[in-house]
Amino acid sequence: MKALGIILAGGNNSKMQELSNKRAIAAMPVGGSYRCIDFALSNMSNSHIQKVAVLTQYNARSLNEHLSSSKWWDFGRKQGGLYVFNPTVTSDNAWWYRGTADAMYRNIDFLKRSHEPYVIIAAGDCVYKIDYNQILEYHIEKKADITIVCKDMPMGEDVSRFGVVRMNEDSRIVEFEEKPMVAQSNTISAGIYVIRRRQLIEMLERCAQENRHDFVTDILIRYKNMKRIYGYKMEEYWSNIATVESYYRTNMDFLKPEIRRYFKDEPKIYSKVDDLPPAKYNIGSEVRNSLISSGCIINSKVENSILFKKAFVGKNCVIKNSIILNDVYIGDNTHIENCIVESRDTLRANTYFSGGDGIKVVYEHNERYVI
Amino acid sequence: MIRKEMIAMLLAGGQGSRLGVLTSKVAKPAVAFGGKYRIIDFPLSNCVNSGIDTVGVLTQYQPLRLNAHIGIGIPWDLDRNHGGVTVLPPYEKSDNSEWYTGTANAIYQNLNYIESYHPEYVLILSGDHIYKMNYEVMLDFHKENNADVTIAAMPVPWEEASRFGLVITDGNKQIQEFEEKPQNPTSNLASMGIYIFNWSVLREALVTMSEQSNCDFGKHIIPYCRENGRRLFAYEYNGYWKDVGTLGSYWEANMELIDLIPEFNLYEEYWKIYTNSDTIEPQYISADAVTERCIIGEGSEIYGKVYGSVIGPGVIIGKDTVVRDSIIMQNTKIGDNVNIAKSIIAENVKIGDNVELGIGEEVPNKLNESVYAFGLVTIGENSVIPSGMKVGKNTAIFGETETGDYPDGILASGESIIKAGDIV
């Protein structure tokens, strides 16, 4: 019980298009059976962090529903537990969370009343597996004030939507630019931080006094020369969901056997259990290189696609290179190619959807008639 | 004092010996069913869906898997502050210690458990049937008739009626008489082994009959109640109900789930079946795979061809392997280029490459003709079958087998290899 966890799950990104109309990114379904936040939560649980706060703000209904019980991640305990902090009106503050630092500052009592010496701060919109204790050990070894988990992106990849860092030989961070127009390096911040609890409280209070609200720009970047801020290079798989393209790509990564096995192996990623029956393949089903979740009923062709839970695929359909989210009904003779179909959607029979060279988000509002 | 109107007692101690190697090391209620479930999930889910939140599960035979599965009852919402699920194994007493010697004796030995909830009614269930039933409706029927005992009964085809315990009722469904497997049945209402008792009536009967050896509900308690002028009623049930007592009926009930619109529909919204599953990942169907007329559980990986089969969670089926009309339970691994026809393969089995199961003509099984029949190949849990072996029909395999166990690489129809567990 060396550390407590904070998961920042309040965010939204307009680049998610219609997908973020319904839910915060942390609640986006991933890899057929998970929600985005499951990765951070399971990592916390598997790292024996027993006390975790989730800070939410943007459209948290779906996320709150997902977190309605903490037992799936083994947080339903007397020692510790899962705390969900929505912004609330208090006698001295009627604002929404104005930034990540503000969100933590507004729950500073939670930090003050805890006894764990360290805090692990993690973003709720990343897909990865890590033992936070490794970072904590590194943090202590480096005598760092703050440790930032960093990831080298492949050369040539556009990193302008990330925080870009540069480290010296000792791994101390010498440069940190948030969403730069021209990046000086291909090392990015993975949105995971380790900091001493008292240090965090002090910085948050100082920030609030100065009327600053963002953890990255107002703490990490401002303090980078004054405090010992170190980078911890993460070699394993890491993916951030912020745009429709990155969401599509992250899901499609699960079709690769090595990535699928990586997340399937121990330690496991946990999620809320849905109690759906096994997937059912009727006559006419032709499934190739696809992930199919429980509760699906398939009557036709599915290729290079991911079907989330409880999808119904009618007769003579073709589903190709697409992601079908939870509880979608697809009528007969429908063609879907390069699409992401929004959850609880009903697609009429004899319709055609194609993303062309890109990816189309399909969001229909048809009534569903269930027999 | 907190009272529960009705609590359920679930009899889950039986071996189910007619399931052969499937139950050599597992109690029948813990045998896998329908891709991801275990048989006991059906009565347990029926309980919670009927609003019964206190269930005593009576275990005796090989309870390890069953205990692990039930845990503290989280999957069925039976982890309660007051009530919930309690596993009740036989226990030592100061004067006499005995196993549960009969269904009613098992309940008698747990009078104190029932007393602690001060119930008005007690529901007696058996842990080895596949069905969905609303016990609340049955209780309403029980109250309406001012009954002392209500027995759930279902109409069976007349030609099969002589295989069942039958109840004979009057126009108001009051039971007049019982017939146990009669030659010339006068009724086709078969008792399903599901009873609602007024607790005071049941307690009195159990205490009076406590000296009866092998005290059984059907043989002793129900006749006792009738002889003493209690009001016995038959609650007629017309839905799907299956006693998966033999390998044949077990196989058949699984196969029925893959029909286009199965009679027993797991996909209905309002009567969910809950289970304890630790696999949540989606299943992967590879580019060369074929999956037609089958149901497949979470986390399985299919590289071969699957037709008309029920596949559990975490199963791996290798390349160029063909599986037909078979049941494969969780975490079993099957190699490449294997041919499987009409087989029941239990959990954690390993089958090598180029194996053929279910070949040749049907020959009666030499070990136990009545159990290993129906042309099935039955393989017990944790078994290993080396690469290249051929296995005939009506066969049983249990344990880690080696090439030497198969004369000329073949286990002929009607033969068995039992290298683990008790011989059955």
Interface residues (C-beta under 8 A of the other chain):
Chain A: G31 G32 S33 Y34 K71 L255 P257 R260 F263 K264 K268 Y270 S271 V273 D275 P277 P278 A279 K280 Y281 N282 I283 G284 S285 E286 V287 R288 N289 S290 L291 I292 S293 S294 G295 I297 I306 L307 F308
Chain B: G34 G35 K36 I74 P75 I258 L260 L266 Y267 K272 I273 Y274 T275 S277 D278 I280 E281 P282 Q283 Y284 I285 S286 A287 D288 A289 V290 T291 E292 R293 C294 I295 I296 G297 E298 G299 V306 V310 I311 P313
